[in-house]
Amino acid sequence: MNDALRKADEFFHGAHGLDLEAAHAKLALALEGADDGELYLEYRESESISLDDGHIRAASFDTRRGFGLRAVLGEAAYFAHAGDLSAPALARAAETIRAAKAMEHSVTAADPASAPPPLYEGVNPLGEAPFAARAGLLREIDEFARAADPRVVQVMASIAGEWQVVEIIRASGLRVADIRPLVRLNVSVVMEENGRRESGGHGAGGRAGYAHYVAPEFWQAAVREAIRQAEVNLRAIAAPAGEMPVVLGPGWPGILLHEAIGHGLEGDFNRKQTSAFAGLLGSRIAAPGVTVVDDGTIPGRRGSLTVDDEGTPTSRTVLIEDGILTGFLQDRQNARLMNMRPTGNGRRQSYAHAPMPRMTNTVMLGGHDKKEDMIASVERGLYAVNFGGGQVDITSGKFVFSASEAYLIENGRITAPVKGATLIGNGPDALTKVEMIGDDMALDPGIGTCGKNGQGVPVGVGQPTIKLSGLTVGGTAA
């Protein structure tokens, strides 16, 4: 028995938990006649501390434990959950599902493959040091930022961590467990100069303990990056507007790829024919050289999982290869209905939510071009380095994204920083406009959270520097 299953026994099947044999009997009752389904058990500890203007403004600690029981029959899914991990609660859930679903028998889906070795250590970040030590760290960050630059008038910082133990039990008796740490540190500052105030920020995180993120060399670098961004914004001029070439920087700008492309390649949208990419498998949808993968197997990354929330091992799924659409992101239900294989992308926010196809770490692979050559090839355009918020319409692929750090490109050189730039376009169309792909592929620092159907899950993104021949830039220049 591996460490994850031993920990699952401790939290779910001890003196105050579920008897494993009885739980399996209730699960078999609920899944009788179903195509698929599982019992998902979760224990989670989480904390969050935030500082603003030198004072701890909010602090929270939460512990929760519960189960989600799901039966899948054709296109329908029947789901019940409870925060009471007891035999009576599970019995009520099983009877509810049994009564709700049609009872005709179908072919039971095969179990997932056996779980691979864990992609991260099972360390509990919340147990590494006293809660007060992390509050003290935020005060150190405040003092350091103000000392680093006298123009800093406000400092906001937060640190958050969680430790999650999950177990998936299937009707066959298969048990899969995973221990998942997750931490994140954020720093933002407001700087004032000549009556003008601007902000900048930086954050990072991953599936690890706090040790790396609370080291002085790390958080001091995060503070300096936040100050640098605020300083850039103090010099920024109004952004131009119109159709123009756009160069996107490496790393976090991959969030545009995630939103404008990634969601449209999730299995449920394509099965229901509501994605802009529906029916295009095997077709060219992007410029030659564009290869996009979703990789949940990168050790320690924010979006990585040893197994997904259905018990399927995560994988490296090639979505677009050299411009050709080659695959979709699948959970078990949509994969079966589309006659495809599950890709390990069945994810849920918690035991109170049913799984659905979701991204993990979505990345455009690098090419052979140099950033300097991309910039030199643009007479007048925009170089976008960081992004804030954005939105996309899955059906049409249309997107709008705000650039939190961007610069003018004039006569082949990066010149003035600009403020208020938004990128407006269509995901499928944007992919065909990729002209140059850099050799500097980078992953984001570990800050992404993806929302879908009211559920939020941690994700990662990445890309090299890329040049698009033209996007609509919404600006603020008169």
Disulfide bonds with the S-S distance in Angstrom:
none
